[in-house]
Amino acid sequence: MTFPDVQGRCPACNGASLFLADGGYITCRRLDCPQPDAATEVIAGFWEARQHGAFTFCEQNVGHVTMPEFAKKITEKVTAVAHRKEAVEYASEQKERADQAEKLLRIAHDTSNKAEAALARVRRLCELTITTSVRVQAVQQARDTLAALDGKGQP
């Protein structure tokens, strides 16, 4: 069954993708639309406002609100709410990414500290071996290890 297109843009996603669905509801056909029934809700809001005694709709702008003016204002508000929601979601995603980056940075910093401590222990043992060992091969191996740590010898 094909549904007729409706002229205009969806107030929630600003897509030109409105159609007349079952029951006469104006609906957005985009799958990524945050609120496909937004157009129907805007129209329902017009109807409720028209029934409300506080609003007087007429074609003149003297102390009254015209229907197109009211429709534009309501559509702007619905669109602003949708944009705000997107902005809040984006900000939330960015905060999560920043938190994850900080966590990875802490892990890298801790790993770096552990590696530096291990290298310091190896350096200390090599220096101890050089000063106290009587075995020539052990002393040479300790010197080679220190040279590798200092970037002067072969690893």
DSSP file with accessible surface (Angstrom, degrees, kcal/mol):
  #  RESIDUE AA STRUCTURE BP1 BP2  ACC     N-H-->O    O-->H-N    N-H-->O    O-->H-N    TCO  KAPPA ALPHA  PHI   PSI    X-CA   Y-CA   Z-CA
    1    1 A M              0   0  189      0, 0.0     2,-0.4     0, 0.0     0, 0.0   0.000 360.0 360.0 360.0 131.4    0.0    0.0    0.0
    2    2 A T        -     0   0  134      0, 0.0     0, 0.0     0, 0.0     0, 0.0  -0.785 360.0-147.8 -99.0 142.0    1.4    3.4   -0.9
    3    3 A F        -     0   0   63     -2,-0.4    18,-0.1    19,-0.0     2,-0.1  -0.891  24.4-110.4-108.4 137.0    0.8    6.4    1.3
    4    4 A P        -     0   0   80      0, 0.0    16,-2.9     0, 0.0     2,-0.1  -0.364  32.6-114.7 -69.1 143.1    0.5    9.9   -0.2
    5    5 A D  B     -A   19   0A 124     14,-0.2     2,-0.4    -2,-0.1    14,-0.3  -0.405  22.4-141.9 -71.5 152.7    3.4   12.4    0.4
    6    6 A V        -     0   0   41     12,-2.4    12,-0.5    21,-0.1     2,-0.1  -0.969  19.2-119.6-117.8 132.0    2.7   15.5    2.4
    7    7 A Q  S    S+     0   0  195     -2,-0.4     2,-0.2    10,-0.1    10,-0.0  -0.452  73.4  47.1 -70.4 140.8    4.3   18.8    1.4
    8    8 A G  S    S-     0   0   39     -2,-0.1    10,-0.5    10,-0.1     2,-0.3  -0.687  83.9 -70.7 123.7-175.1    6.6   20.3    4.0
    9    9 A R        -     0   0  143     -2,-0.2     7,-0.2     7,-0.2     6,-0.1  -0.890  42.7-104.5-121.1 149.4    9.4   19.3    6.4
   10   10 A C     >  -     0   0    0      5,-2.8     4,-2.1    -2,-0.3     5,-0.1  -0.518  23.6-143.7 -69.4 129.7    9.4   17.2    9.5
   11   11 A P  T  4 S+     0   0    8      0, 0.0    71,-0.2     0, 0.0    -1,-0.1   0.771  96.6  49.6 -67.9 -21.2    9.7   19.4   12.6
   12   12 A A  T  4 S+     0   0    1     23,-0.3    -2,-0.0     1,-0.1    25,-0.0   0.901 131.0  10.8 -86.0 -42.0   11.9   16.8   14.3
   13   13 A C  T  4 S-     0   0   24      2,-0.1     3,-0.1    22,-0.1    -1,-0.1   0.431  90.4-126.9-117.9  -3.0   14.5   16.1   11.7
   14   14 A N     <  +     0   0   86     -4,-2.1     2,-0.3     1,-0.2    -6,-0.0   0.679  58.7 147.5  64.7  18.9   13.9   18.8    9.1
   15   15 A G        -     0   0    6     -5,-0.1    -5,-2.8     1,-0.1     2,-1.7  -0.619  57.6-130.3 -85.3 146.0   13.6   16.1    6.4
   16   16 A A  S    S+     0   0   76     -2,-0.3    -7,-0.2    -7,-0.2    -1,-0.1  -0.475  78.1 110.6 -86.5  63.7   11.2   16.6    3.4
   17   17 A S        +     0   0   15     -2,-1.7    12,-2.7     2,-0.0     2,-0.2  -0.054  35.3 138.1-134.5  33.7    9.9   13.1    4.1
   18   18 A L  E     + B   0  28A  11    -12,-0.5   -12,-2.4   -10,-0.5     2,-0.3  -0.572  21.5 171.5 -87.3 145.5    6.4   13.5    5.4
   19   19 A F  E     -AB   5  27A  25      8,-2.3     8,-2.7   -14,-0.3     2,-0.8  -0.965  39.7-104.3-145.5 162.7    3.5   11.2    4.3
   20   20 A L  E     - B   0  26A  67    -16,-2.9     6,-0.2    -2,-0.3     3,-0.1  -0.806  45.4-167.6 -91.7 109.8   -0.1   10.5    5.3
   21   21 A A    >   -     0   0   21      4,-3.3     3,-1.7    -2,-0.8     4,-0.3  -0.235  37.4 -55.8 -90.3 179.9   -0.1    7.3    7.3
   22   22 A D  G >  S+     0   0  108      1,-0.3     3,-0.7     2,-0.2    -1,-0.2  -0.256 125.8  26.1 -54.3 140.1   -3.0    5.1    8.4
   23   23 A G  G 3  S-     0   0   74      1,-0.2    -1,-0.3    -3,-0.1    -2,-0.1   0.536 128.6 -77.6  82.5   4.1   -5.6    6.9   10.4
   24   24 A G  G <  S+     0   0   49     -3,-1.7     2,-0.4     1,-0.3    -1,-0.2   0.669  84.8 150.4  81.3  16.3   -4.7   10.2    8.7
   25   25 A Y    <   -     0   0  137     -3,-0.7    -4,-3.3    -4,-0.3     2,-0.5  -0.688  46.1-131.5 -86.2 134.0   -1.6   10.8   10.8
   26   26 A I  E     +B   20   0A  31     -2,-0.4    14,-0.9    -6,-0.2     2,-0.3  -0.734  37.9 177.2 -85.3 124.6    1.2   12.8    9.2
   27   27 A T  E     -B   19   0A  30     -8,-2.7    -8,-2.3    -2,-0.5     2,-0.4  -0.936  32.2-119.8-133.5 149.6    4.4   10.9    9.7
   28   28 A C  E     -B   18   0A   6      8,-1.7   -10,-0.2    -2,-0.3     5,-0.1  -0.730  15.3-156.0 -87.9 135.7    8.1   11.2    8.8
   29   29 A R        +     0   0  115    -12,-2.7     2,-0.3    -2,-0.4    -1,-0.1   0.549  58.3 110.9 -92.4  -3.2    9.3    8.2    6.7
   30   30 A R    >   -     0   0   96    -13,-0.2     3,-1.0     1,-0.2    -2,-0.1  -0.508  60.7-148.3 -72.7 132.4   13.0    8.6    7.7
   31   31 A L  T 3  S+     0   0  181     -2,-0.3    -1,-0.2     1,-0.2    -3,-0.0   0.796  96.8  53.0 -70.5 -27.7   14.2    5.8    9.9
   32   32 A D  T 3  S+     0   0  109      3,-0.0    -1,-0.2     4,-0.0    -2,-0.1   0.363  77.7 124.9 -91.7   8.8   16.7    8.0   11.7
   33   33 A C    <   -     0   0   12     -3,-1.0   -20,-0.1     1,-0.1    -5,-0.0  -0.480  56.9-145.9 -69.5 130.6   14.1   10.6   12.6
   34   34 A P  S    S+     0   0   58      0, 0.0    -1,-0.1     0, 0.0    -3,-0.0   0.762  91.5  17.0 -71.3 -21.4   14.0   11.2   16.4
   35   35 A Q    >   -     0   0   66      1,-0.1     3,-2.0    -3,-0.0   -23,-0.3  -0.615  65.1-179.4-151.0  82.9   10.3   11.8   16.5
   36   36 A P  T 3  S+     0   0   54      0, 0.0    -8,-1.7     0, 0.0     3,-0.4   0.764  84.6  53.3 -59.9 -24.3    8.4   10.6   13.4
   37   37 A D  T 3> S+     0   0   71    -10,-0.2     4,-2.2     1,-0.2     5,-0.2   0.263  74.5 109.6 -95.6  16.2    5.0   11.8   14.7
   38   38 A A  H <> S+     0   0    1     -3,-2.0     4,-2.5     1,-0.2    -1,-0.2   0.885  75.0  53.6 -60.5 -40.6    6.2   15.3   15.4
   39   39 A A  H  > S+     0   0    9     -3,-0.4     4,-2.4    -4,-0.2    -1,-0.2   0.926 109.2  48.7 -62.2 -42.3    4.2   16.9   12.6
   40   40 A T  H  > S+     0   0   31    -14,-0.9     4,-2.6     1,-0.2    -1,-0.2   0.915 111.4  50.5 -63.6 -39.5    1.0   15.2   13.9
   41   41 A E  H  X S+     0   0  101     -4,-2.2     4,-2.3     2,-0.2    -2,-0.2   0.890 108.8  51.3 -66.5 -37.3    1.8   16.5   17.4
   42   42 A V  H  X S+     0   0   11     -4,-2.5     4,-2.2     2,-0.2    -2,-0.2   0.940 111.6  47.2 -63.9 -44.6    2.3   20.1   16.0
   43   43 A I  H  X S+     0   0   83     -4,-2.4     4,-2.4     1,-0.2    -2,-0.2   0.916 110.9  51.5 -63.9 -39.9   -1.0   20.0   14.3
   44   44 A A  H  X S+     0   0   42     -4,-2.6     4,-2.7     1,-0.2    -1,-0.2   0.900 107.8  53.6 -63.3 -36.7   -2.7   18.6   17.4
   45   45 A G  H  X S+     0   0   26     -4,-2.3     4,-2.7     1,-0.2    -2,-0.2   0.896 107.3  51.1 -64.2 -38.1   -1.1   21.5   19.3
   46   46 A F  H  X S+     0   0   26     -4,-2.2     4,-2.7     2,-0.2    -2,-0.2   0.933 110.5  48.9 -61.5 -46.3   -2.6   24.0   16.8
   47   47 A W  H  X S+     0   0  162     -4,-2.4     4,-1.8     2,-0.2    -2,-0.2   0.939 112.8  46.7 -61.3 -45.8   -6.0   22.4   17.3
   48   48 A E  H  X S+     0   0  136     -4,-2.7     4,-1.2     1,-0.2    -1,-0.2   0.915 113.4  49.3 -63.2 -40.8   -5.7   22.6   21.1
   49   49 A A  H  < S+     0   0   11     -4,-2.7     6,-0.4     1,-0.2     3,-0.2   0.890 108.6  53.3 -65.7 -37.5   -4.5   26.2   20.9
   50   50 A R  H  < S+     0   0  129     -4,-2.7    -1,-0.2     1,-0.2    -2,-0.2   0.859 109.9  48.0 -65.4 -33.9   -7.4   27.1   18.6
   51   51 A Q  H  < S+     0   0  118     -4,-1.8    -1,-0.2    -5,-0.2     2,-0.2   0.706  94.1  94.8 -78.0 -21.0   -9.8   25.7   21.1
   52   52 A H  S >< S-     0   0  110     -4,-1.2     3,-1.0    -3,-0.2    -3,-0.0  -0.495  74.6-138.5 -74.5 138.4   -8.1   27.5   24.0
   53   53 A G  T 3  S+     0   0   75      1,-0.2    -1,-0.1    -2,-0.2    -4,-0.1   0.671  93.8  71.5 -73.5 -14.5   -9.7   30.9   24.8
   54   54 A A  T 3  S+     0   0   72     -5,-0.1     2,-0.4     2,-0.0    -1,-0.2   0.719  91.7  64.8 -76.7 -20.4   -6.4   32.6   25.3
   55   55 A F    <   -     0   0   79     -3,-1.0     2,-0.5    -6,-0.4     9,-0.1  -0.865  59.8-170.1-106.8 137.7   -5.6   32.6   21.6
   56   56 A T        -     0   0   75     -2,-0.4     9,-1.7     7,-0.1     2,-0.5  -0.988  11.7-158.1-123.1 117.8   -7.5   34.5   18.9
   57   57 A F  B     +c   65   0B  32     -2,-0.5     2,-0.3     7,-0.2     9,-0.2  -0.847  27.0 142.8 -99.3 130.9   -6.6   33.6   15.4
   58   58 A C        -     0   0   35      7,-0.7     9,-0.2    -2,-0.5    -2,-0.0  -0.953  59.4-105.2-153.5 173.2   -7.3   36.0   12.6
   59   59 A E  S    S+     0   0  166     -2,-0.3     2,-0.3     7,-0.1     7,-0.1   0.574  96.2  78.7 -81.1 -11.0   -5.8   37.3    9.4
   60   60 A Q  S    S-     0   0  131      2,-0.1    -2,-0.3     5,-0.1     4,-0.1  -0.693  71.0-143.6 -98.4 156.3   -4.8   40.6   10.9
   61   61 A N        +     0   0  108     -2,-0.3     2,-1.1     2,-0.1    -1,-0.1   0.133  60.8 120.2-102.3  19.1   -1.8   41.2   13.1
   62   62 A V  S    S-     0   0  115      1,-0.2    -2,-0.1     3,-0.0     3,-0.1  -0.713 101.5 -37.3 -91.4  96.3   -3.4   43.7   15.4
   63   63 A G  S    S+     0   0   81     -2,-1.1     2,-0.3     1,-0.2    -1,-0.2   0.606 122.1  92.4  70.3   8.7   -3.2   42.3   18.9
   64   64 A H  S    S-     0   0   75     -4,-0.1     2,-0.5    -9,-0.1    -1,-0.2  -0.847  74.5-118.0-128.7 168.2   -3.9   38.8   17.6
   65   65 A V  B     -c   57   0B  41     -9,-1.7    -7,-0.7    -2,-0.3     2,-0.2  -0.927  25.1-139.8-108.2 127.6   -1.9   35.8   16.6
   66   66 A T     >  -     0   0   14     -2,-0.5     4,-2.6    -9,-0.2     5,-0.2  -0.556  20.0-120.5 -82.2 153.5   -2.3   34.6   13.0
   67   67 A M  H  > S+     0   0   43     -9,-0.2     4,-3.0     1,-0.2     5,-0.2   0.928 112.9  49.3 -61.2 -45.8   -2.4   30.8   12.4
   68   68 A P  H  > S+     0   0   85      0, 0.0     4,-2.5     0, 0.0    -1,-0.2   0.911 112.0  49.6 -61.5 -37.3    0.7   30.8   10.1
   69   69 A E  H  > S+     0   0   94      2,-0.2     4,-2.2     1,-0.2    -2,-0.2   0.930 113.2  45.9 -64.4 -44.0    2.6   32.9   12.7
   70   70 A F  H  X S+     0   0   24     -4,-2.6     4,-2.7     2,-0.2     5,-0.2   0.923 112.2  51.1 -65.1 -43.7    1.6   30.5   15.4
   71   71 A A  H  X S+     0   0   22     -4,-3.0     4,-2.7     1,-0.2     5,-0.2   0.920 110.1  49.9 -61.1 -42.4    2.5   27.5   13.3
   72   72 A K  H  X S+     0   0  136     -4,-2.5     4,-2.6    -5,-0.2    -1,-0.2   0.930 111.4  48.4 -62.8 -44.5    5.9   28.9   12.5
   73   73 A K  H  X S+     0   0  114     -4,-2.2     4,-2.2     2,-0.2    -2,-0.2   0.928 113.0  47.0 -62.9 -45.4    6.6   29.6   16.2
   74   74 A I  H  X S+     0   0   40     -4,-2.7     4,-2.7     2,-0.2     5,-0.2   0.927 112.4  50.1 -63.8 -43.1    5.6   26.1   17.3
   75   75 A T  H  X S+     0   0   53     -4,-2.7     4,-2.8    -5,-0.2     5,-0.2   0.917 109.8  51.4 -62.4 -41.3    7.6   24.5   14.5
   76   76 A E  H  X S+     0   0   91     -4,-2.6     4,-2.7    -5,-0.2    -1,-0.2   0.907 110.8  48.6 -61.9 -40.2   10.7   26.5   15.5
   77   77 A K  H  X S+     0   0  126     -4,-2.2     4,-2.4     2,-0.2    -2,-0.2   0.928 112.2  47.3 -66.5 -43.5   10.2   25.4   19.1
   78   78 A V  H  X S+     0   0   34     -4,-2.7     4,-2.3     2,-0.2    -2,-0.2   0.930 114.4  47.6 -63.9 -42.2    9.9   21.7   18.2
   79   79 A T  H  X S+     0   0   27     -4,-2.8     4,-2.7    -5,-0.2    -2,-0.2   0.918 110.8  51.5 -64.4 -41.8   12.9   22.0   15.9
   80   80 A A  H  X S+     0   0   57     -4,-2.7     4,-2.6    -5,-0.2    -1,-0.2   0.908 109.2  50.6 -62.3 -40.2   14.9   23.8   18.7
   81   81 A V  H  X S+     0   0  101     -4,-2.4     4,-2.4     2,-0.2    -1,-0.2   0.928 111.2  48.4 -63.6 -42.7   14.0   21.0   21.1
   82   82 A A  H  X S+     0   0   12     -4,-2.3     4,-2.2   -71,-0.2    -2,-0.2   0.926 112.8  47.9 -64.0 -41.9   15.2   18.4   18.6
   83   83 A H  H  X S+     0   0   98     -4,-2.7     4,-2.5     1,-0.2    -2,-0.2   0.895 111.0  51.1 -66.6 -38.7   18.5   20.3   18.0
   84   84 A R  H  X S+     0   0  175     -4,-2.6     4,-2.8     2,-0.2     5,-0.2   0.918 108.4  52.0 -63.5 -41.9   19.1   20.7   21.7
   85   85 A K  H  X S+     0   0  104     -4,-2.4     4,-2.5     1,-0.2    -2,-0.2   0.928 110.5  48.2 -60.9 -43.8   18.5   16.9   22.2
   86   86 A E  H  X S+     0   0  103     -4,-2.2     4,-2.7     1,-0.2    -1,-0.2   0.913 111.9  49.9 -61.4 -43.0   21.1   16.2   19.4
   87   87 A A  H  X S+     0   0   58     -4,-2.5     4,-2.8     2,-0.2    -2,-0.2   0.906 110.7  48.9 -64.4 -40.9   23.5   18.7   21.0
   88   88 A V  H  X S+     0   0   76     -4,-2.8     4,-2.4     2,-0.2    -1,-0.2   0.922 112.3  48.5 -65.0 -42.7   23.1   17.1   24.5
   89   89 A E  H  X S+     0   0   93     -4,-2.5     4,-2.5    -5,-0.2    -2,-0.2   0.925 112.8  48.3 -62.8 -43.2   23.6   13.6   23.0
   90   90 A Y  H  X S+     0   0  144     -4,-2.7     4,-2.6     2,-0.2    -2,-0.2   0.929 111.8  49.0 -63.3 -44.1   26.8   14.8   21.2
   91   91 A A  H  X S+     0   0   58     -4,-2.8     4,-2.3     1,-0.2    -1,-0.2   0.899 110.8  51.1 -62.4 -39.2   28.1   16.5   24.3
   92   92 A S  H  X S+     0   0   57     -4,-2.4     4,-2.3     2,-0.2    -1,-0.2   0.923 110.1  48.9 -64.4 -43.3   27.5   13.3   26.3
   93   93 A E  H  X S+     0   0  104     -4,-2.5     4,-2.4     1,-0.2    -2,-0.2   0.913 111.5  49.8 -62.0 -42.4   29.3   11.2   23.7
   94   94 A Q  H  X S+     0   0   61     -4,-2.6     4,-2.5     2,-0.2    -1,-0.2   0.883 109.5  51.3 -65.4 -37.2   32.3   13.6   23.7
   95   95 A K  H  X S+     0   0  127     -4,-2.3     4,-2.8     2,-0.2    -1,-0.2   0.921 109.6  50.0 -64.9 -42.4   32.4   13.5   27.5
   96   96 A E  H  X S+     0   0  123     -4,-2.3     4,-2.4     2,-0.2    -2,-0.2   0.916 111.4  49.0 -61.5 -41.9   32.5    9.7   27.4
   97   97 A R  H  X S+     0   0  168     -4,-2.4     4,-2.5     2,-0.2    -2,-0.2   0.907 111.9  48.5 -64.3 -41.3   35.3    9.8   24.8
   98   98 A A  H  X S+     0   0   46     -4,-2.5     4,-2.5     2,-0.2    -2,-0.2   0.916 111.3  49.9 -65.1 -42.0   37.2   12.2   27.0
   99   99 A D  H  X S+     0   0   70     -4,-2.8     4,-2.2     2,-0.2    -2,-0.2   0.911 111.5  48.9 -61.8 -42.3   36.7   10.1   30.1
  100  100 A Q  H  X S+     0   0   99     -4,-2.4     4,-2.5     2,-0.2    -2,-0.2   0.913 110.9  50.3 -64.3 -41.0   37.9    7.0   28.2
  101  101 A A  H  X S+     0   0   56     -4,-2.5     4,-2.4     1,-0.2    -2,-0.2   0.911 110.0  50.1 -64.1 -41.1   41.0    8.9   26.9
  102  102 A E  H  X S+     0   0  105     -4,-2.5     4,-2.4     2,-0.2    -1,-0.2   0.904 109.9  51.0 -63.4 -39.9   41.8   10.0   30.5
  103  103 A K  H  X S+     0   0  107     -4,-2.2     4,-2.3     2,-0.2    -2,-0.2   0.935 111.3  47.2 -63.3 -44.4   41.5    6.4   31.7
  104  104 A L  H  X S+     0   0   98     -4,-2.5     4,-2.6     1,-0.2    -2,-0.2   0.881 110.5  53.2 -65.0 -36.5   43.9    5.2   28.9
  105  105 A L  H  X S+     0   0  124     -4,-2.4     4,-2.6     2,-0.2    -1,-0.2   0.913 108.5  49.5 -64.2 -41.7   46.3    8.0   29.8
  106  106 A R  H  X S+     0   0  139     -4,-2.4     4,-2.8     2,-0.2    -2,-0.2   0.922 111.5  49.4 -62.8 -42.3   46.3    7.0   33.5
  107  107 A I  H  X S+     0   0   86     -4,-2.3     4,-2.7     2,-0.2    -2,-0.2   0.933 112.1  47.9 -62.8 -44.1   47.0    3.4   32.4
  108  108 A A  H  X S+     0   0   56     -4,-2.6     4,-2.6     1,-0.2    -2,-0.2   0.913 112.0  50.1 -63.7 -40.0   49.8    4.4   30.1
  109  109 A H  H  X S+     0   0  110     -4,-2.6     4,-2.5     2,-0.2    -2,-0.2   0.929 111.9  47.3 -64.2 -44.1   51.3    6.6   32.9
  110  110 A D  H  X S+     0   0   87     -4,-2.8     4,-2.3     2,-0.2    -2,-0.2   0.913 113.0  48.9 -62.9 -42.8   51.1    3.7   35.4
  111  111 A T  H  X S+     0   0   84     -4,-2.7     4,-2.5     1,-0.2    -2,-0.2   0.912 110.4  51.2 -64.0 -40.7   52.7    1.4   32.9
  112  112 A S  H  X S+     0   0   53     -4,-2.6     4,-2.7     1,-0.2    -2,-0.2   0.919 109.8  49.7 -62.3 -43.5   55.4    3.9   32.2
  113  113 A N  H  X S+     0   0   71     -4,-2.5     4,-2.2     1,-0.2    -1,-0.2   0.908 111.3  49.0 -62.9 -40.9   56.2    4.3   35.9
  114  114 A K  H  X S+     0   0  155     -4,-2.3     4,-2.3     2,-0.2    -1,-0.2   0.906 111.5  49.2 -65.3 -40.9   56.3    0.5   36.4
  115  115 A A  H  X S+     0   0   51     -4,-2.5     4,-2.6     2,-0.2    -2,-0.2   0.921 110.9  49.9 -65.0 -42.2   58.7    0.2   33.4
  116  116 A E  H  X S+     0   0  121     -4,-2.7     4,-2.2     1,-0.2    -2,-0.2   0.905 111.0  49.7 -62.6 -39.6   61.0    2.9   34.7
  117  117 A A  H  X S+     0   0   42     -4,-2.2     4,-2.1     2,-0.2    -1,-0.2   0.913 110.9  49.3 -65.6 -41.2   61.1    1.2   38.1
  118  118 A A  H  X S+     0   0   36     -4,-2.3     4,-2.4     2,-0.2    -2,-0.2   0.920 111.0  49.5 -64.8 -42.4   62.0   -2.1   36.5
  119  119 A L  H  X S+     0   0   87     -4,-2.6     4,-2.8     1,-0.2    -1,-0.2   0.892 108.6  53.4 -64.2 -37.1   64.7   -0.5   34.5
  120  120 A A  H  X S+     0   0   57     -4,-2.2     4,-2.5     2,-0.2    -1,-0.2   0.904 109.1  49.1 -63.7 -39.9   66.1    1.2   37.6
  121  121 A R  H  X S+     0   0  144     -4,-2.1     4,-2.5     2,-0.2    -2,-0.2   0.920 112.0  47.9 -65.8 -41.4   66.2   -2.2   39.4
  122  122 A V  H  X S+     0   0   60     -4,-2.4     4,-2.5     2,-0.2    -2,-0.2   0.936 112.3  49.7 -63.6 -44.2   68.0   -3.8   36.4
  123  123 A R  H  X S+     0   0   75     -4,-2.8     4,-2.6     1,-0.2     5,-0.2   0.924 110.9  49.9 -60.0 -44.4   70.5   -0.9   36.3
  124  124 A R  H  X S+     0   0  157     -4,-2.5     4,-2.5     1,-0.2    -1,-0.2   0.920 111.3  48.4 -62.3 -43.0   71.1   -1.2   40.0
  125  125 A L  H  X S+     0   0   96     -4,-2.5     4,-2.5     2,-0.2    -1,-0.2   0.898 111.4  50.5 -65.2 -38.6   71.8   -4.9   39.7
  126  126 A C  H  X S+     0   0   12     -4,-2.5     4,-2.6     2,-0.2    -2,-0.2   0.931 111.7  47.1 -64.3 -45.4   74.1   -4.4   36.8
  127  127 A E  H  X S+     0   0   96     -4,-2.6     4,-2.1     2,-0.2    -2,-0.2   0.895 112.3  50.6 -63.5 -38.4   76.1   -1.8   38.7
  128  128 A L  H  X S+     0   0   85     -4,-2.5     4,-2.0    -5,-0.2     5,-0.3   0.918 110.6  49.5 -64.7 -40.8   76.2   -4.1   41.7
  129  129 A T  H  X S+     0   0   46     -4,-2.5     4,-2.5     1,-0.2    -2,-0.2   0.919 110.0  50.9 -64.3 -42.6   77.5   -6.9   39.5
  130  130 A I  H  < S+     0   0   43     -4,-2.6    -1,-0.2     1,-0.2    -2,-0.2   0.912 115.9  41.1 -63.3 -39.4   80.2   -4.7   38.0
  131  131 A T  H  < S+     0   0  109     -4,-2.1    -1,-0.2    -5,-0.2    -2,-0.2   0.781 128.1  26.6 -82.5 -24.9   81.5   -3.5   41.4
  132  132 A T  H  < S+     0   0   95     -4,-2.0    -3,-0.2    -5,-0.2    -2,-0.2   0.642  93.1  99.2-115.5 -15.6   81.3   -6.8   43.3
  133  133 A S     <  -     0   0   38     -4,-2.5    -4,-0.0    -5,-0.3     0, 0.0  -0.479  43.9-167.8 -81.8 146.6   81.7   -9.7   40.8
  134  134 A V        +     0   0  140     -2,-0.2     2,-0.6     5,-0.0    -1,-0.1   0.513  64.3  98.8-101.6  -9.1   84.9  -11.5   40.2
  135  135 A R     >  -     0   0  151      1,-0.2     4,-2.0     2,-0.0     5,-0.2  -0.695  62.1-156.4 -84.8 120.2   83.6  -13.2   37.1
  136  136 A V  H  > S+     0   0  123     -2,-0.6     4,-2.6     1,-0.2     5,-0.2   0.895  92.4  53.5 -63.0 -41.2   84.8  -11.4   34.0
  137  137 A Q  H  > S+     0   0  143      1,-0.2     4,-2.5     2,-0.2    -1,-0.2   0.907 109.0  48.8 -64.6 -39.9   81.9  -12.7   31.9
  138  138 A A  H  > S+     0   0   13      2,-0.2     4,-2.3     1,-0.2    -1,-0.2   0.911 111.9  49.1 -66.3 -41.2   79.3  -11.5   34.4
  139  139 A V  H  X S+     0   0   18     -4,-2.0     4,-2.5     2,-0.2    -2,-0.2   0.929 112.2  48.1 -64.2 -43.8   80.9   -8.0   34.5
  140  140 A Q  H  X S+     0   0   90     -4,-2.6     4,-2.5     1,-0.2    -2,-0.2   0.916 111.3  50.7 -64.4 -40.5   81.0   -7.8   30.7
  141  141 A Q  H  X S+     0   0  125     -4,-2.5     4,-2.2     2,-0.2    -1,-0.2   0.906 110.3  49.6 -64.3 -39.1   77.4   -8.9   30.5
  142  142 A A  H  X S+     0   0    6     -4,-2.3     4,-2.4     2,-0.2    -2,-0.2   0.914 111.0  49.6 -65.9 -41.3   76.4   -6.2   33.0
  143  143 A R  H  X S+     0   0  134     -4,-2.5     4,-2.5     2,-0.2    -2,-0.2   0.906 110.7  50.1 -64.1 -41.0   78.3   -3.6   31.1
  144  144 A D  H  X S+     0   0   86     -4,-2.5     4,-2.4     2,-0.2    -2,-0.2   0.900 109.9  51.1 -63.5 -38.8   76.6   -4.7   27.8
  145  145 A T  H  X S+     0   0   53     -4,-2.2     4,-2.5     2,-0.2    -2,-0.2   0.932 110.8  47.5 -65.4 -44.3   73.2   -4.5   29.6
  146  146 A L  H  X S+     0   0   23     -4,-2.4     4,-2.2     1,-0.2    -2,-0.2   0.906 110.9  51.8 -63.4 -39.6   73.9   -0.9   30.8
  147  147 A A  H  X>S+     0   0   29     -4,-2.5     5,-3.0     2,-0.2     6,-1.2   0.910 110.3  48.9 -63.4 -40.2   75.1    0.1   27.3
  148  148 A A  H ><5S+     0   0   38     -4,-2.4     3,-0.8     4,-0.2    -2,-0.2   0.911 110.8  50.3 -65.7 -39.5   71.9   -1.3   25.9
  149  149 A L  H 3<5S+     0   0   53     -4,-2.5    -1,-0.2     1,-0.2    -2,-0.2   0.870 112.2  47.3 -65.1 -34.8   69.8    0.6   28.5
  150  150 A D  H 3<5S-     0   0   78     -4,-2.2    -1,-0.2    -5,-0.2    -2,-0.2   0.498 115.8-116.5 -84.1  -5.0   71.7    3.8   27.7
  151  151 A G  T <<5S+     0   0   67     -3,-0.8    -3,-0.2    -4,-0.5    -2,-0.1   0.688  88.8 107.1  79.2  20.6   71.2    3.3   23.9
  152  152 A K  S   <S+     0   0  173     -5,-3.0    -4,-0.2    -6,-0.2     2,-0.2   0.524  73.3  40.3-106.2 -12.0   75.0    2.9   23.3
  153  153 A G  S    S-     0   0   35     -6,-1.2    -9,-0.0    -9,-0.1    -2,-0.0  -0.672  95.1 -73.7-127.3-176.5   75.2   -0.8   22.7
  154  154 A Q              0   0  176     -2,-0.2    -6,-0.2     1,-0.1    -2,-0.1  -0.612 360.0 360.0 -81.4 141.6   73.5   -3.6   20.9
  155  155 A P              0   0  165      0, 0.0    -1,-0.1     0, 0.0   -10,-0.1  -0.300 360.0 360.0 -71.3 360.0   70.3   -4.8   22.6
